[in-house]
Amino acid sequence: MLKSNLVWSSEDGDIRKKQKNNNQIPITKSDFSKNIIHLRRLTAGKGRTVIEISNLPDNADWCKELAKDIKKSIGVAGTYKNNIIEIHTEDIEKISVIFAKKQIKWKKIGG
């Protein structure tokens, strides 16, 4: 039996899961040295107040995970699309607390 066709091992378990986990690209602190995340409060045209998070790194998996963490910790709805995260809340301070815990630099833009 060829090693490449092996999907289960009694010693290692499911080998396919380990291969999927190895393909993830972690975001390091150096990725934010040039980028500062922009937070903007939008009210017009959205139907409700939305916090728009832009100037994100080009790692879609990391951005989706960040959006999921923000939505889960605040308890609100939101989405990630076109390299922008939209969170349905009025309070930027709650998001800034999450960014402080993750050591992400951010800047409030707009009015």
C-alpha positions as CSV (number, residue, x, y, z in Angstrom):
1,M,0.0,0.0,0.0
2,L,1.3,3.4,-0.9
3,K,1.8,6.0,1.8
4,S,0.0,8.7,-0.3
5,N,-3.2,6.7,-0.3
6,L,-3.2,6.3,3.5
7,V,-6.1,8.1,5.2
8,W,-6.2,6.4,8.6
9,S,-3.5,5.2,10.9
10,S,-3.9,3.5,14.3
11,E,-1.1,5.7,15.6
12,D,-2.0,9.1,14.1
13,G,-5.8,8.8,13.5
14,D,-7.3,10.6,10.5
15,I,-4.4,11.9,8.5
16,R,-6.6,14.0,6.2
17,K,-7.5,16.3,9.1
18,K,-3.8,16.9,9.8
19,Q,-3.1,17.8,6.2
20,K,-5.9,20.4,6.2
21,N,-4.6,22.0,9.4
22,N,-1.1,22.3,7.9
23,N,-2.4,24.4,5.0
24,Q,-3.7,27.3,7.1
25,I,-1.7,30.5,7.0
26,P,-1.4,32.2,10.4
27,I,-1.4,36.0,10.7
28,T,1.6,37.3,12.7
29,K,2.0,40.6,14.4
30,S,4.3,41.7,11.6
31,D,1.4,41.6,9.1
32,F,-0.2,44.6,11.0
33,S,3.0,46.7,11.1
34,K,2.0,48.4,7.8
35,N,-1.8,48.0,8.1
36,I,-3.9,49.7,10.6
37,I,-7.5,48.5,10.7
38,H,-10.0,51.2,9.9
39,L,-13.3,51.4,11.8
40,R,-16.2,53.5,10.3
41,R,-19.7,54.0,11.6
42,L,-22.3,53.9,8.8
43,T,-26.0,54.8,9.1
44,A,-27.2,55.9,5.7
45,G,-28.2,53.3,3.1
46,K,-27.8,50.3,5.3
47,G,-31.2,50.2,7.1
48,R,-29.5,50.1,10.5
49,T,-26.3,51.3,12.1
50,V,-23.3,49.3,10.9
51,I,-19.6,49.4,11.9
52,E,-17.5,48.8,8.8
53,I,-14.1,47.3,9.4
54,S,-11.7,47.8,6.4
55,N,-8.0,47.8,5.5
56,L,-7.8,44.2,6.4
57,P,-5.0,41.8,5.4
58,D,-5.4,39.7,2.3
59,N,-6.1,36.5,4.2
60,A,-9.7,35.6,3.8
61,D,-9.7,32.7,6.3
62,W,-8.3,35.0,9.0
63,C,-10.7,37.8,8.3
64,K,-13.7,35.4,8.4
65,E,-12.4,34.1,11.8
66,L,-12.1,37.6,13.1
67,A,-15.6,38.5,12.0
68,K,-16.9,35.3,13.7
69,D,-15.1,36.2,16.9
70,I,-16.4,39.8,16.9
71,K,-20.0,38.7,16.3
72,K,-19.8,35.9,18.9
73,S,-18.3,38.1,21.6
74,I,-20.7,41.0,21.1
75,G,-23.7,39.0,20.3
76,V,-24.7,40.7,17.1
77,A,-25.1,39.9,13.4
78,G,-22.6,40.8,10.7
79,T,-20.9,39.7,7.5
80,Y,-17.6,39.5,5.7
81,K,-17.5,40.3,2.0
82,N,-15.3,42.1,-0.5
83,N,-12.5,42.3,2.1
84,I,-14.7,44.3,4.5
85,I,-16.3,43.2,7.7
86,E,-19.7,44.7,8.6
87,I,-20.9,44.4,12.2
88,H,-24.5,45.4,13.1
89,T,-24.0,47.6,16.2
90,E,-23.6,51.2,17.1
91,D,-20.9,50.7,19.7
92,I,-17.3,51.0,18.4
93,E,-16.0,50.7,21.9
94,K,-16.9,47.0,22.1
95,I,-15.0,46.3,18.9
96,S,-12.0,48.3,20.1
97,V,-11.9,46.1,23.3
98,I,-11.7,43.0,21.2
99,F,-8.9,44.5,19.0
100,A,-7.0,45.5,22.2
101,K,-7.2,41.8,23.4
102,K,-5.9,40.6,20.0
103,Q,-3.3,43.4,19.9
104,I,-4.6,44.7,16.6
105,K,-4.0,48.4,15.9
106,W,-7.1,50.3,14.7
107,K,-8.1,53.8,13.7
108,K,-11.5,55.4,13.7
109,I,-12.2,57.1,10.4
110,G,-15.1,59.3,9.3
111,G,-17.4,61.4,11.4
